[in-house]
């Protein structure tokens, strides 16, 4: 590895042992091999755009305003000064970001990287317990938070999950009235230029958290070089993004699907993006019409819902030329409904937080309805058996992938050994590869529930339910659902004397919504007398699924 610019060496110290890394391949495309040993991805994406003469061009649109590339750069630079001069950030410090999708959040993202920090972006829906866990795991002392999200963030930054005070924990608000102590007040009057820290290409730029089957968040560590690599593989070769494109979508920027589609990819191409604070299907449809969006990024559930809205009303989506789906498997029925409603074939793709973005996809004439696609240029993929040997074409097996990005879990060697084997990343998906090289999704190979594009950990929902006084035992699984892909379903054993009725269903659902992110709550609760367990006491989730059938 190159000499790090990080003074705070936490990230390098908590990378997996080098022997546990996946093989990182840079020979798949010429541009991947051309990255210099030292680079700062904020400079490459933002400052280079200004150098190319894009300063006056729009970078981000909202319903209230449009930010140019020059305004984004100036704001990011002023925030970087505030981070260093007022808040004491040193290279390598982690900074937690928490806000809806807004241009100011993007400016904070670039400012942290310019200051040599490491971005830890979180979804606005997360609750205090989840934020505290993230801050504990990444040893975060500073959060930049939208004023509308302070209620859950401030206590998490004051107190660790175990109840002890967080040393030097601090939350700085933005997006309010700009009063004393706010980020706006700190950056006021600061220079609009900033000399970005000369980070190594393999310095950690961001830690993206995902949920695991154990209920604990997994921090995935990505380098400055990785950020550029995902920009130079999927977008130019599958999407052909152009400077006049207007990207739009629903994923939060804390999801790497949203970060790529709404920030990284359009900026690499000199294009612009629409940022929606509320990413519902009706809001996305409205934004496509209003801003004449040309590229959309959302989950299959949203495409299905919008197709229904198009059939029921007079809407104009004729500006669209590319529609990208990820986050969950794209049902053939949804693909066909969207094609019938718009004439556009959805670009399906599979990515992973561990890989940063999409590595199998297809577009244009290469699309085979029902198939995820072929390997994205720059990556390699194969289907393997339990021993790591590639299976014959047409055989179901485990998906393995490698390329310029790969899994490096934060301080978690056990999970690292499970995800990376023989230099390949095992995504937890089962696939079939046909004779022509197209990959066909079969199922998840773990207990992750994928509902409406969100990854939801069954054990995490179980942990939340068990905090309620009425619950004695519970098991949570995902069951097939036509609208959401999977429906979060809880099988609950109540304590003696508790009335298991519809009132209790609503009580438990509301309790989960208040304990963890609301989208994770069990939309179906089934009361049972006992849960199926092994002789050693382990919950047999497969029996819950079979019993539900």
C-alpha positions in Angstrom: 0.0 0.0 0.0 1.1 3.6 -0.7 2.2 5.9 2.2 -1.0 7.1 3.8 -1.9 10.7 4.3 -4.0 9.8 7.3 -2.7 11.1 10.6 -5.5 9.2 12.4 -4.5 5.6 11.4 -7.7 4.0 12.5 -8.8 2.9 9.0 -5.6 1.2 8.0 -5.3 -0.4 11.4 -8.8 -1.9 11.0 -8.6 -3.1 7.5 -8.6 -6.9 7.2 -5.3 -8.7 7.1 -3.9 -8.4 3.5 -4.2 -12.2 3.0 -8.0 -11.9 3.6 -8.5 -9.3 0.8 -10.1 -10.2 -2.5 -8.0 -10.1 -5.6 -8.2 -6.5 -6.9 -8.0 -6.5 -10.7 -7.0 -3.4 -12.6 -6.2 -4.9 -16.0 -9.8 -5.2 -17.2 -9.9 -1.6 -18.6 -7.0 0.8 -19.5 -8.4 3.6 -17.3 -8.3 1.4 -14.2 -4.6 0.8 -14.6 -3.9 4.5 -15.1 -4.8 5.8 -11.6 -1.8 7.5 -10.0 -0.7 6.2 -6.6 -1.9 9.4 -5.0 -5.3 10.9 -5.7 -8.2 12.4 -3.9 -11.5 11.4 -5.4 -13.1 14.7 -4.4 -10.5 16.6 -6.5 -11.0 14.2 -9.4 -14.8 14.5 -9.4 -15.3 18.1 -8.4 -12.2 20.2 -9.0 -11.4 18.6 -12.3 -15.0 19.4 -13.5 -14.3 23.1 -12.8 -11.0 22.8 -14.6 -12.8 21.5 -17.6 -15.0 24.6 -17.7 -18.1 23.2 -16.1 -18.3 25.7 -13.3 -21.5 27.4 -14.6 -23.2 24.2 -15.5 -25.9 22.8 -13.2 -24.8 20.0 -10.9 -27.9 19.5 -8.7 -31.5 20.4 -9.0 -34.1 20.6 -6.2 -37.7 21.9 -6.2 -36.3 25.1 -4.6 -33.1 25.8 -6.4 -30.3 24.7 -8.7 -26.7 24.4 -7.7 -23.9 24.9 -10.2 -20.6 23.0 -10.1 -18.9 26.2 -9.0 -21.4 26.7 -6.1 -20.9 23.1 -5.0 -17.1 23.6 -5.0 -17.1 26.9 -3.2 -19.5 25.5 -0.5 -17.5 22.3 -0.1 -14.3 24.3 0.3 -15.8 26.6 3.0 -17.1 23.5 4.9 -13.6 21.9 4.6 -12.1 25.0 6.2 -14.7 24.8 9.0 -13.9 21.1 9.5 -10.2 21.8 9.9 -10.0 25.2 11.5 -13.0 25.1 13.8 -13.8 21.4 14.4 -10.3 20.1 14.5 -10.6 17.4 11.9 -7.3 15.7 11.0 -6.8 13.4 8.0 -8.2 10.0 8.7 -10.9 11.1 11.2 -14.3 9.7 10.4 -17.2 12.1 10.0 -20.8 10.9 10.2 -23.2 12.6 7.7 -27.0 12.5 8.2 -29.6 14.3 6.0 -32.1 13.8 3.3 -30.8 14.0 -0.3 -29.8 17.6 -0.6 -27.0 19.6 -2.3 -25.7 20.7 1.1 -25.3 17.0 2.1 -23.3 16.5 -1.1 -21.1 19.5 -0.3 -20.4 18.0 3.1 -19.5 14.7 1.5 -16.9 16.4 -0.7 -15.7 18.6 2.1 -14.9 15.7 4.4 -12.9 14.0 1.6 -11.0 17.2 0.7 -10.0 17.6 4.4 -8.7 14.1 4.3 -11.5 12.6 6.4 -13.5 9.5 5.9 -17.2 9.8 5.1 -19.7 7.7 7.1 -23.1 8.5 5.6 -26.3 7.4 7.3 -29.9 7.2 6.2 -32.2 9.8 7.8 -34.6 6.9 8.8 -32.2 5.3 11.2 -32.9 5.5 14.9 -30.6 6.4 17.8 -29.6 2.8 18.5 -28.6 2.3 14.9 -26.7 5.6 14.7 -24.9 4.8 18.0 -23.8 1.4 16.7 -22.4 3.0 13.5 -20.6 5.6 15.5 -19.2 3.0 17.9 -18.0 0.7 15.1 -16.3 3.4 13.1 -15.2 5.4 16.2 -16.9 8.6 15.0 -16.6 11.7 17.2 -18.2 14.3 14.8 -21.5 14.3 13.0 -22.8 16.8 10.5 -26.6 16.6 10.6 -29.5 18.2 9.0 -31.6 20.1 11.6 -34.6 17.8 10.8 -32.6 14.7 11.8 -31.1 16.0 15.1 -33.5 14.2 17.4 -32.1 10.8 16.8 -28.5 11.9 16.1 -27.6 14.1 19.0 -28.1 11.4 21.7 -26.3 8.8 19.6 -23.3 11.2 19.4 -23.4 11.9 23.1 -23.7 8.3 24.4 -22.3 5.0 23.1 -24.6 2.0 22.7 -23.4 0.5 26.0 -24.6 3.7 27.8 -21.2 5.2 28.4 -20.4 8.8 27.3 -18.9 9.1 23.8 -15.5 10.8 24.2 -15.6 14.2 22.4 -18.8 13.3 20.7 -20.3 16.3 18.8 -23.1 17.1 16.4 -23.1 20.2 14.2 -26.3 21.1 12.5 -27.0 22.5 9.1 -30.0 23.5 7.0 -31.6 25.6 9.7 -31.5 29.3 10.4 -27.7 29.5 10.4 -27.5 30.5 14.1 -24.4 30.3 16.3 -22.7 26.9 16.3 -24.3 25.8 13.0 -22.3 24.6 10.1 -23.5 27.7 8.1 -22.1 30.0 10.9 -18.8 28.1 11.0 -18.3 28.3 7.2 -19.4 31.9 6.9 -16.6 34.1 5.6 -14.3 31.2 5.0 -12.3 31.2 1.7 -13.9 29.5 -1.3 -10.7 27.7 -2.1 -9.1 24.8 -0.2 -6.0 22.8 -0.8 -7.2 19.2 -0.6 -5.2 16.7 1.4 -2.9 14.6 -0.9 -4.4 11.3 0.0 -3.1 8.0 -1.3 -5.2 6.2 -3.9 -5.6 3.4 -1.4 -6.5 5.6 1.6 -10.0 4.9 2.8 -12.5 7.5 1.5 -15.8 6.1 2.9 -17.2 3.5 5.2 -20.6 2.3 3.9 -22.7 0.3 6.4 -25.0 -2.5 5.4 -27.0 -4.9 7.5 -26.1 -8.5 8.1 -28.0 -11.6 9.0 -26.8 -11.4 12.6 -28.4 -8.0 12.9 -25.2 -6.1 13.3 -24.1 -3.5 10.8 -21.2 -4.3 8.5 -18.9 -1.5 7.7 -17.4 -1.8 4.2 -14.3 0.2 3.6 -13.7 1.8 0.1 -10.6 3.6 -1.1 -10.4 6.9 -3.1 -9.4 4.7 -6.1 -12.6 2.6 -5.7 -14.8 5.6 -6.0 -13.3 6.4 -9.4 -13.3 2.8 -10.5 -17.1 2.4 -10.1 -17.5 5.6 -12.2 -15.3 4.2 -15.0 -16.8 0.7 -15.3 -20.6 0.6 -15.2 -21.7 4.1 -16.3 -19.7 4.6 -19.5 -20.0 1.1 -20.7 -23.6 0.3 -19.9 -25.3 3.7 -19.6 -23.2 6.0 -21.9 -23.9 9.0 -19.7 -23.6 12.4 -21.4 -23.1 16.0 -20.1 -26.7 16.9 -21.0 -28.2 14.0 -19.0 -30.3 14.7 -15.9 -30.2 11.8 -13.5 -33.0 11.2 -11.0 -33.9 8.6 -8.4 -35.1 7.5 -5.0 -32.2 5.9 -3.2 -30.7 7.8 -0.2 -27.1 8.9 -0.7 -26.2 6.6 2.2 -26.9 3.7 -0.1 -24.1 3.2 -2.5 -26.7 2.7 -5.3 -27.9 6.2 -4.7 -24.4 7.7 -4.2 -23.3 6.3 -7.5 -26.4 7.1 -9.5 -27.1 10.6 -8.1 -23.6 12.0 -7.3 -20.6 10.0 -8.6 -21.8 9.0 -12.1 -23.4 12.3 -13.2 -20.4 14.3 -11.9 -17.9 12.0 -13.6 -19.8 12.7 -16.9 -20.3 16.4 -16.3 -24.0 15.9 -16.0 -26.6 16.9 -13.4 -28.9 15.2 -11.0 -32.2 15.9 -9.2 -32.1 15.3 -5.5 -35.4 14.3 -3.8 -35.8 14.6 -0.1 -38.7 12.2 -0.2 -38.1 9.4 -2.7 -41.6 8.0 -3.1 -42.7 6.8 -6.5 -45.2 9.7 -7.0 -42.4 12.2 -6.1 -40.0 10.5 -8.6 -42.7 10.6 -11.3 -43.3 14.3 -10.6 -39.5 15.1 -10.7 -39.1 13.2 -14.0 -41.8 15.4 -15.6 -40.7 18.7 -14.0 -37.0 18.4 -14.7 -37.2 16.4 -17.9 -35.0 13.7 -16.4 -33.2 11.4 -18.8 -31.9 8.7 -16.5 -33.6 7.2 -13.4 -32.3 5.0 -10.6 -34.7 3.2 -8.4 -35.8 -0.2 -7.2 -38.2 -2.6 -9.0 -41.0 -1.8 -6.5 -41.0 1.9 -7.6 -41.0 1.0 -11.3 -44.0 -1.2 -10.8 -45.8 1.6 -8.8 -45.0 4.3 -11.4 -46.1 2.0 -14.2 -49.5 1.9 -12.4 -49.6 5.7 -12.1 -48.8 6.1 -15.8 -51.6 3.8 -16.7 -54.0 5.7 -14.5 -53.2 9.2 -15.4 -51.8 11.6 -18.0 -48.1 11.8 -17.3 -45.2 12.7 -19.5 -42.0 10.7 -19.1 -40.9 11.0 -22.7 -37.6 12.6 -21.6 -36.4 9.3 -20.1 -33.9 7.3 -22.1 -32.3 5.0 -19.5 -34.0 3.4 -16.4 -31.7 1.5 -14.0 -32.9 -1.0 -11.4 -31.0 -2.4 -8.5 -31.4 -3.2 -4.8 -33.4 -6.4 -5.4 -34.1 -8.8 -8.2 -36.1 -7.3 -11.1 -39.3 -9.5 -11.6 -40.0 -10.2 -15.3 -43.6 -8.9 -14.7 -42.2 -5.5 -13.6 -39.9 -5.3 -16.5 -42.7 -6.0 -18.9 -45.1 -3.6 -17.2 -42.5 -0.8 -17.5 -41.7 -1.6 -21.1 -45.4 -1.5 -21.9 -46.0 1.8 -20.1 -42.9 3.6 -21.4 -41.3 1.6 -24.3 -38.1 1.5 -22.3 -36.3 -1.7 -21.3 -35.1 -1.5 -17.7 -31.4 -1.8 -17.2 -31.2 -4.4 -14.4 -28.1 -4.7 -12.3 -26.7 -6.5 -9.3 -24.3 -4.7 -7.0 -23.3 -4.9 -3.3 -22.3 -2.4 -0.7 -19.2 -4.6 -0.3 -18.4 -4.0 -4.0 -19.6 -0.4 -3.9 -21.8 -0.6 -7.0 -23.1 -2.7 -9.9 -20.9 -5.4 -11.4 -23.4 -7.5 -13.6 -25.8 -5.7 -15.9 -27.0 -5.3 -19.5 -28.4 -2.5 -21.5 -29.9 -1.8 -25.0 -29.9 -4.8 -27.3 -27.9 -6.8 -24.8 -30.9 -7.0 -22.4 -32.5 -10.5 -22.0 -35.7 -10.0 -20.0 -35.5 -11.9 -16.8 -31.7 -12.0 -16.8 -29.5 -9.7 -14.7 -27.1 -9.5 -17.6 -23.5 -10.1 -18.2 -20.4 -9.1 -16.3 -19.7 -5.3 -16.4 -16.4 -4.5 -18.1 -13.6 -4.3 -15.6 -15.1 -7.2 -13.5 -15.1 -11.0 -13.6 -17.8 -13.3 -12.3 -18.5 -17.0 -12.1 -20.9 -19.4 -10.5 -19.2 -21.8 -8.0 -20.0 -24.8 -5.8 -19.5 -25.1 -2.1 -15.8 -25.8 -2.6 -15.1 -22.8 -4.8 -15.0 -24.7 -8.1 -16.8 -23.3 -11.1 -20.0 -25.2 -11.9 -21.1 -26.1 -15.5 -23.2 -23.5 -17.3 -26.8 -24.0 -16.5 -26.1 -25.1 -12.9 -27.3 -23.3 -9.8 -24.4 -22.2 -7.6 -23.0 -19.3 -5.6 -22.1 -16.0 -7.4 -18.4 -15.1 -7.1 -17.1 -11.8 -8.5 -13.8 -9.8 -8.5 -12.5 -6.6 -10.1 -11.2 -3.2 -9.2 -13.4 -3.0 -6.1 -13.9 -5.6 -3.4 -14.9 -6.4 0.2 -12.9 -5.1 3.1 -15.0 -5.2 6.3 -14.2 -2.9 9.1 -12.6 -4.8 11.9 -14.5 -8.1 11.2 -12.1 -10.9 10.2 -14.8 -13.6 10.6 -17.2 -12.1 8.2 -14.3 -11.2 5.9 -13.3 -14.9 5.7 -16.9 -15.8 4.8 -17.3 -13.1 2.1 -13.9 -13.4 0.4 -12.7 -16.9 -0.5 -9.8 -17.8 -2.8 -9.6 -14.1 -3.8 -13.2 -13.9 -4.9 -16.1 -12.0 -3.4 -19.1 -14.2 -2.6 -22.2 -12.0 -2.7 -24.6 -14.3 -0.9 -26.7 -14.8 -4.1 -27.3 -18.0 -6.0 -27.2 -17.7 -9.8 -27.2 -19.7 -13.0 -25.0 -18.6 -15.9 -26.2 -19.7 -19.3 -24.2 -20.9 -22.2 -23.9 -17.4 -23.6 -22.6 -15.8 -20.4 -25.8 -14.2 -19.1 -26.5 -14.5 -15.3 -29.9 -15.5 -14.0 -30.8 -14.7 -10.4 -32.2 -17.6 -8.3 -32.3 -16.5 -4.6 -30.4 -15.2 -1.6 -28.2 -17.7 0.0 -28.5 -16.2 3.5 -31.2 -14.9 5.7 -31.2 -11.3 4.4 -34.7 -10.0 3.6 -34.8 -7.8 0.5 -38.0 -5.8 0.5 -38.7 -2.8 -1.8 -35.0 -2.5 -2.5 -34.0 -2.4 1.2 -31.8 -5.0 2.8 -33.4 -5.9 6.1 -31.9 -8.2 8.7 -34.4 -10.6 10.2 -32.4 -11.0 13.4 -32.3 -7.2 13.8 -36.1 -7.0 13.7 -36.3 -9.9 16.1 -34.0 -8.0 18.5 -36.3 -4.9 18.3 -39.4 -7.0 18.9 -37.9 -8.7 21.9 -37.5 -5.4 23.6 -41.3 -5.2 24.0 -42.7 -6.6 27.2 -45.4 -8.6 25.5 -42.9 -10.7 23.4 -41.5 -13.9 24.7 -39.9 -15.3 21.5 -40.0 -14.3 17.8 -38.6 -15.3 14.5 -38.5 -12.9 11.4 -38.2 -14.1 7.8 -39.0 -12.7 4.4 -41.9 -14.3 2.5 -42.5 -13.8 -1.2 -44.6 -10.8 -2.1 -45.7 -9.6 -5.6 -45.3 -5.9 -4.7 -42.3 -5.8 -2.4 -40.3 -8.8 -3.5 -40.3 -10.0 0.1 -42.6 -9.2 3.0 -41.0 -8.8 6.5 -43.0 -11.4 8.5 -42.7 -11.9 12.2 -43.7 -15.1 14.0 -44.3 -14.1 17.6 -44.8 -16.1 20.8 -46.5 -13.8 23.4 -45.9 -13.9 27.1 -48.6 -15.5 29.3 -51.6 -13.2 29.8 -51.0 -11.2 26.6 -53.9 -10.9 24.2 -52.7 -11.8 20.8 -55.1 -9.8 18.6 -55.0 -7.1 15.9 -54.5 -4.4 18.5 -51.3 -6.2 19.6 -50.2 -6.5 16.0 -50.4 -2.7 15.6 -48.8 -2.1 19.0 -45.8 -4.3 18.0 -45.5 -2.7 14.6 -45.5 0.8 16.0 -43.0 -0.2 18.6 -40.5 -1.5 16.0 -41.0 1.6 13.9 -40.0 3.7 17.0 -37.0 1.4 17.8 -35.3 0.9 14.5 -35.7 2.4 11.0 -39.5 2.4 10.2 -39.1 0.6 6.8 -37.8 -2.5 8.7 -41.0 -3.1 10.7 -42.9 -6.4 10.2 -45.7 -5.8 7.8 -47.2 -9.1 8.8 -47.3 -10.6 12.3 -48.3 -14.2 13.0 -48.9 -15.3 16.6 -47.8 -18.9 17.3 -47.5 -21.1 20.4 -43.8 -22.0 19.8 -41.0 -21.5 17.4 -39.2 -24.4 15.6 -35.7 -24.9 17.0 -32.9 -27.4 16.7 -31.8 -29.6 19.6 -29.2 -27.0 20.4 -31.8 -24.2 20.5 -31.1 -22.5 17.2 -34.1 -21.1 15.4 -35.0 -22.9 12.2 -36.0 -20.1 9.9 -36.5 -22.4 7.0 -39.3 -24.1 8.8 -41.0 -20.8 9.4 -40.9 -20.2 5.6 -42.1 -23.6 4.8 -44.9 -23.4 7.4 -46.0 -20.1 5.9 -46.4 -21.7 2.5 
